[in-house]
């Protein structure tokens, strides 16, 4: 005959946080301005600075209006290699 298995009890999910009571304060990090494709496209490196930025953005759409299907999209890539900018646009 098998021995009965004692019931299993879950601990409170907050018990594990007890280990972090004396965890030090986090450092304050400066707010950073988000980098967007326009910034990458127009950035000119300063003297002695090396800059490389790459952005990719895409969108697509589709619709079905009274059985007429329409779909397409657009992809743009921007590469700024130390001030030399290359931009490609693809529409489909």
N, C-alpha and C positions, 0 to 999 in steps of 0.2 A: 504494500500500500504506500502511496506517496504522502509525504508530509505536506501539510497545508502551507501555502506561501503567505508570508505576512503581507498585509496591505502596504502598498507603496504610497507615500505621501510626498507631494511636491512641496518644496520649500517656497517661501514667498519669492517672487521674481526680484524683489528689492534686496534680498539678503546679500547678493553678490556685490551690491554697491557699497557695502560696509567697508570693503577693502580700499575704497577710493576716498574715504572721509578726509584724509590728510594729504590728498593729492594737491600739489602746488597750483598756484594760479597760472593760467595760460598767458603767454606773452601777448602783448598788444601788437598786432600787425598793422602796417599802414594800409589805408584804403587804396586800392589799385583801380585805375580807370580801365574799364574793359577795352580790349583791343577789337576793333572792327575792320572790315575790309577796306573802308575808305582811309583809315589811318595807315594801314599797311601800304596802300597804293600811293599815298602822298608823302610818306615819311622820307626825309632826306637826312642821311647820317651826318653827324658833326665831324669835324676834323679829328682823325685818330680813332673814330668809332667804326665798328663793323656791325652791319645790320642785315639780317636775313629774315624775311617774313613771307608767309604763304597762307592764303585764304581760299577757301572753296565754299561756294554757296550754290544751292540748287532748289528748284521748286518744280512741282508737276501738278497737273490738273486733269480732270476727266469729268465729262458731263454726258447725260443721256436725256435729251429733251424730246419728248414725243418720238422716241426711237432713233433720233439722230445723235450718233455718238461723236463726241469731240474730245480730243485729248492731246496733250503736249507737255512741254516743260522747258526749262532753261537751266543751264549750268554756267557759272562764271568761276574762273580760277585767276588769282592774282599772285604773282611772284615778284617780290622786291628783293633783289640781290645787291645789297650795298648801294641802293639808289637807282639801279637799272631795273625798270619795271616792265614786266611782261604780263599782259592780260589777255585771256582767251574767253570768248563767249560762244556757247553752243546752244542753239534752240532746236527743239525737236517736237 
